[in-house]
Amino acid sequence: WGRAWGAVMTFDRKACEALALEATRIFAEGLGGFVAAAAAEVMAEKLRVAQEALALSESRKALDKEWSQLRAAQTVAAGDAVQGNVPERAGIAKSDEVQTSALDKLRTDLADGAKDEALVAEDLARLRVRLESMEEERSNVKN
């Protein structure tokens, strides 16, 4: 109440525009950093998925090799059983159990890897949506 009623307050349009431009610049820089960080995260995730895919491929090859060896051992065992070679058959049975156990572990590892791969794919999809949203916001800020 200490002011006189006749005092006029001026509006500095240039200062207001400069302030708005500076705020927009700061926001755009922050958003750009956020987008760059998200892109780096996506690239790191792609690298991890590629490494996991390679490991799964190697596990699959090992599984195929074990499977071939198991089939070969079963073929030999069947031939020995026909010829009456029972003691050797008992040794092959133990070998079959070990191979079956190794195959079961490889199958479990492959199934777990497939689950992990599906989760990674979901994460990547969410990251893509987030990145697209940020890019759209950034585009809106520039306009």
Phi and psi restraints in degrees (value plus and minus 20) as a CYANA .aco file:
   2 GLY   PHI     -97.5   -57.5
   2 GLY   PSI     -28.0    12.0
   3 ARG   PHI    -107.9   -67.9
   3 ARG   PSI     132.6   172.6
   4 ALA   PHI    -100.5   -60.5
   4 ALA   PSI     127.5   167.5
   5 TRP   PHI     -86.7   -46.7
   5 TRP   PSI     -42.4    -2.4
   6 GLY   PHI    -105.2   -65.2
   6 GLY   PSI     -25.5    14.5
   7 ALA   PHI     -91.7   -51.7
   7 ALA   PSI     113.4   153.4
   8 VAL   PHI    -126.9   -86.9
   8 VAL   PSI     112.3   152.3
   9 MET   PHI    -116.7   -76.7
   9 MET   PSI     107.8   147.8
  10 THR   PHI    -112.5   -72.5
  10 THR   PSI     134.4   174.4
  11 PHE   PHI    -131.1   -91.1
  11 PHE   PSI      98.7   138.7
  12 ASP   PHI    -113.2   -73.2
  12 ASP   PSI      75.7   115.7
  13 ARG   PHI     -82.4   -42.4
  13 ARG   PSI     -62.6   -22.6
  14 LYS   PHI     -83.2   -43.2
  14 LYS   PSI     -61.2   -21.2
  15 ALA   PHI     -85.0   -45.0
  15 ALA   PSI     -59.2   -19.2
  16 CYS   PHI     -84.8   -44.8
  16 CYS   PSI     -63.2   -23.2
  17 GLU   PHI     -85.9   -45.9
  17 GLU   PSI     -60.7   -20.7
  18 ALA   PHI     -83.2   -43.2
  18 ALA   PSI     -61.3   -21.3
  19 LEU   PHI     -83.6   -43.6
  19 LEU   PSI     -63.7   -23.7
  20 ALA   PHI     -83.4   -43.4
  20 ALA   PSI     -62.5   -22.5
  21 LEU   PHI     -83.5   -43.5
  21 LEU   PSI     -62.1   -22.1
  22 GLU   PHI     -85.2   -45.2
  22 GLU   PSI     -62.3   -22.3
  23 ALA   PHI     -82.7   -42.7
  23 ALA   PSI     -61.5   -21.5
  24 THR   PHI     -84.6   -44.6
  24 THR   PSI     -61.4   -21.4
  25 ARG   PHI     -82.6   -42.6
  25 ARG   PSI     -66.0   -26.0
  26 ILE   PHI     -83.2   -43.2
  26 ILE   PSI     -63.2   -23.2
  27 PHE   PHI     -82.4   -42.4
  27 PHE   PSI     -64.7   -24.7
  28 ALA   PHI     -84.4   -44.4
  28 ALA   PSI     -59.8   -19.8
  29 GLU   PHI     -84.0   -44.0
  29 GLU   PSI     -63.8   -23.8
  30 GLY   PHI     -83.4   -43.4
  30 GLY   PSI     -62.5   -22.5
  31 LEU   PHI     -85.7   -45.7
  31 LEU   PSI     -59.9   -19.9
  32 GLY   PHI     -81.0   -41.0
  32 GLY   PSI     -60.9   -20.9
  33 GLY   PHI     -84.2   -44.2
  33 GLY   PSI     -59.9   -19.9
  34 PHE   PHI     -84.9   -44.9
  34 PHE   PSI     -63.0   -23.0
  35 VAL   PHI     -84.2   -44.2
  35 VAL   PSI     -62.3   -22.3
  36 ALA   PHI     -82.9   -42.9
  36 ALA   PSI     -61.5   -21.5
  37 ALA   PHI     -84.3   -44.3
  37 ALA   PSI     -61.0   -21.0
  38 ALA   PHI     -84.9   -44.9
  38 ALA   PSI     -60.4   -20.4
  39 ALA   PHI     -84.2   -44.2
  39 ALA   PSI     -60.7   -20.7
  40 ALA   PHI     -84.5   -44.5
  40 ALA   PSI     -58.7   -18.7
  41 GLU   PHI     -84.0   -44.0
  41 GLU   PSI     -61.4   -21.4
  42 VAL   PHI     -83.4   -43.4
  42 VAL   PSI     -63.8   -23.8
  43 MET   PHI     -83.5   -43.5
  43 MET   PSI     -61.6   -21.6
  44 ALA   PHI     -82.9   -42.9
  44 ALA   PSI     -59.3   -19.3
  45 GLU   PHI     -86.5   -46.5
  45 GLU   PSI     -60.7   -20.7
  46 LYS   PHI     -81.2   -41.2
  46 LYS   PSI     -61.3   -21.3
  47 LEU   PHI     -83.5   -43.5
  47 LEU   PSI     -63.7   -23.7
  48 ARG   PHI     -82.9   -42.9
  48 ARG   PSI     -62.0   -22.0
  49 VAL   PHI     -84.5   -44.5
  49 VAL   PSI     -61.0   -21.0
  50 ALA   PHI     -83.1   -43.1
  50 ALA   PSI     -61.7   -21.7
  51 GLN   PHI     -85.5   -45.5
  51 GLN   PSI     -60.0   -20.0
  52 GLU   PHI     -86.2   -46.2
  52 GLU   PSI     -59.2   -19.2
  53 ALA   PHI     -82.2   -42.2
  53 ALA   PSI     -60.5   -20.5
  54 LEU   PHI     -83.1   -43.1
  54 LEU   PSI     -64.8   -24.8
  55 ALA   PHI     -82.5   -42.5
  55 ALA   PSI     -60.4   -20.4
  56 LEU   PHI     -84.2   -44.2
  56 LEU   PSI     -59.3   -19.3
  57 SER   PHI     -82.6   -42.6
  57 SER   PSI     -63.0   -23.0
  58 GLU   PHI     -85.4   -45.4
  58 GLU   PSI     -59.5   -19.5
  59 SER   PHI     -84.1   -44.1
  59 SER   PSI     -59.8   -19.8
  60 ARG   PHI     -83.1   -43.1
  60 ARG   PSI     -62.1   -22.1
  61 LYS   PHI     -81.9   -41.9
  61 LYS   PSI     -62.8   -22.8
  62 ALA   PHI     -83.8   -43.8
  62 ALA   PSI     -59.5   -19.5
  63 LEU   PHI     -82.8   -42.8
  63 LEU   PSI     -64.7   -24.7
  64 ASP   PHI     -80.9   -40.9
  64 ASP   PSI     -61.3   -21.3
  65 LYS   PHI     -84.6   -44.6
  65 LYS   PSI     -65.8   -25.8
  66 GLU   PHI     -81.6   -41.6
  66 GLU   PSI     -61.1   -21.1
  67 TRP   PHI     -81.6   -41.6
  67 TRP   PSI     -64.1   -24.1
  68 SER   PHI     -81.7   -41.7
  68 SER   PSI     -62.7   -22.7
  69 GLN   PHI     -85.1   -45.1
  69 GLN   PSI     -59.4   -19.4
  70 LEU   PHI     -83.6   -43.6
  70 LEU   PSI     -65.4   -25.4
  71 ARG   PHI     -81.5   -41.5
  71 ARG   PSI     -61.9   -21.9
  72 ALA   PHI     -83.6   -43.6
  72 ALA   PSI     -61.5   -21.5
  73 ALA   PHI     -85.6   -45.6
  73 ALA   PSI     -58.3   -18.3
  74 GLN   PHI     -87.0   -47.0
  74 GLN   PSI     -57.2   -17.2
  75 THR   PHI     -84.6   -44.6
  75 THR   PSI     -63.8   -23.8
  76 VAL   PHI     -84.5   -44.5
  76 VAL   PSI     -62.5   -22.5
  77 ALA   PHI     -82.9   -42.9
  77 ALA   PSI     -60.4   -20.4
  78 ALA   PHI     -83.4   -43.4
  78 ALA   PSI     -61.0   -21.0
  79 GLY   PHI     -85.0   -45.0
  79 GLY   PSI     -61.5   -21.5
  80 ASP   PHI     -86.2   -46.2
  80 ASP   PSI     -58.4   -18.4
  81 ALA   PHI     -84.3   -44.3
  81 ALA   PSI     -57.2   -17.2
  82 VAL   PHI     -85.9   -45.9
  82 VAL   PSI     -55.3   -15.3
  83 GLN   PHI    -105.4   -65.4
  83 GLN   PSI     -22.4    17.6
  84 GLY   PHI      64.7   104.7
  84 GLY   PSI      -0.3    39.7
  85 ASN   PHI    -110.0   -70.0
  85 ASN   PSI      49.8    89.8
  86 VAL   PHI     -88.6   -48.6
  86 VAL   PSI     -63.0   -23.0
  87 PRO   PHI     -78.8   -38.8
  87 PRO   PSI     -61.0   -21.0
  88 GLU   PHI     -86.4   -46.4
  88 GLU   PSI     -53.4   -13.4
  89 ARG   PHI     -82.5   -42.5
  89 ARG   PSI     -58.6   -18.6
  90 ALA   PHI     -83.7   -43.7
  90 ALA   PSI     -60.4   -20.4
  91 GLY   PHI     -84.6   -44.6
  91 GLY   PSI     -58.5   -18.5
  92 ILE   PHI     -88.1   -48.1
  92 ILE   PSI     -54.7   -14.7
  93 ALA   PHI     -81.4   -41.4
  93 ALA   PSI     -63.4   -23.4
  94 LYS   PHI     -83.2   -43.2
  94 LYS   PSI     -62.2   -22.2
  95 SER   PHI     -81.6   -41.6
  95 SER   PSI     -60.2   -20.2
  96 ASP   PHI     -81.6   -41.6
  96 ASP   PSI     -61.4   -21.4
  97 GLU   PHI     -82.6   -42.6
  97 GLU   PSI     -63.2   -23.2
  98 VAL   PHI     -84.2   -44.2
  98 VAL   PSI     -64.5   -24.5
  99 GLN   PHI     -85.5   -45.5
  99 GLN   PSI     -60.7   -20.7
 100 THR   PHI     -83.0   -43.0
 100 THR   PSI     -61.1   -21.1
 101 SER   PHI     -82.2   -42.2
 101 SER   PSI     -63.4   -23.4
 102 ALA   PHI     -84.6   -44.6
 102 ALA   PSI     -60.0   -20.0
 103 LEU   PHI     -85.0   -45.0
 103 LEU   PSI     -61.3   -21.3
 104 ASP   PHI     -81.8   -41.8
 104 ASP   PSI     -61.2   -21.2
 105 LYS   PHI     -84.5   -44.5
 105 LYS   PSI     -63.3   -23.3
 106 LEU   PHI     -83.8   -43.8
 106 LEU   PSI     -60.9   -20.9
 107 ARG   PHI     -81.5   -41.5
 107 ARG   PSI     -63.2   -23.2
 108 THR   PHI     -82.3   -42.3
 108 THR   PSI     -65.2   -25.2
 109 ASP   PHI     -80.4   -40.4
 109 ASP   PSI     -62.1   -22.1
 110 LEU   PHI     -85.3   -45.3
 110 LEU   PSI     -61.3   -21.3
 111 ALA   PHI     -84.6   -44.6
 111 ALA   PSI     -62.6   -22.6
 112 ASP   PHI     -82.8   -42.8
 112 ASP   PSI     -60.1   -20.1
 113 GLY   PHI     -83.4   -43.4
 113 GLY   PSI     -59.4   -19.4
 114 ALA   PHI     -85.0   -45.0
 114 ALA   PSI     -60.3   -20.3
 115 LYS   PHI     -82.6   -42.6
 115 LYS   PSI     -65.4   -25.4
 116 ASP   PHI     -80.2   -40.2
 116 ASP   PSI     -61.4   -21.4
 117 GLU   PHI     -83.6   -43.6
 117 GLU   PSI     -59.0   -19.0
 118 ALA   PHI     -85.6   -45.6
 118 ALA   PSI     -60.8   -20.8
 119 LEU   PHI     -84.2   -44.2
 119 LEU   PSI     -61.0   -21.0
 120 VAL   PHI     -83.0   -43.0
 120 VAL   PSI     -60.9   -20.9
 121 ALA   PHI     -82.1   -42.1
 121 ALA   PSI     -60.8   -20.8
 122 GLU   PHI     -83.1   -43.1
 122 GLU   PSI     -63.8   -23.8
 123 ASP   PHI     -81.0   -41.0
 123 ASP   PSI     -63.0   -23.0
 124 LEU   PHI     -83.3   -43.3
 124 LEU   PSI     -59.6   -19.6
 125 ALA   PHI     -82.9   -42.9
 125 ALA   PSI     -64.1   -24.1
 126 ARG   PHI     -82.8   -42.8
 126 ARG   PSI     -61.2   -21.2
 127 LEU   PHI     -84.1   -44.1
 127 LEU   PSI     -59.3   -19.3
 128 ARG   PHI     -81.8   -41.8
 128 ARG   PSI     -64.2   -24.2
 129 VAL   PHI     -82.4   -42.4
 129 VAL   PSI     -63.9   -23.9
 130 ARG   PHI     -83.1   -43.1
 130 ARG   PSI     -62.6   -22.6
 131 LEU   PHI     -84.6   -44.6
 131 LEU   PSI     -64.0   -24.0
 132 GLU   PHI     -81.9   -41.9
 132 GLU   PSI     -60.2   -20.2
 133 SER   PHI     -82.9   -42.9
 133 SER   PSI     -63.2   -23.2
 134 MET   PHI     -86.0   -46.0
 134 MET   PSI     -60.0   -20.0
 135 GLU   PHI     -84.7   -44.7
 135 GLU   PSI     -57.2   -17.2
 136 GLU   PHI     -85.5   -45.5
 136 GLU   PSI     -63.4   -23.4
 137 GLU   PHI     -81.0   -41.0
 137 GLU   PSI     -62.8   -22.8
 138 ARG   PHI     -82.5   -42.5
 138 ARG   PSI     -61.7   -21.7
 139 SER   PHI     -83.5   -43.5
 139 SER   PSI     -61.2   -21.2
 140 ASN   PHI     -84.5   -44.5
 140 ASN   PSI     -56.6   -16.6
 141 VAL   PHI     -87.3   -47.3
 141 VAL   PSI     -60.5   -20.5
 142 LYS   PHI     -85.6   -45.6
 142 LYS   PSI     -54.8   -14.8
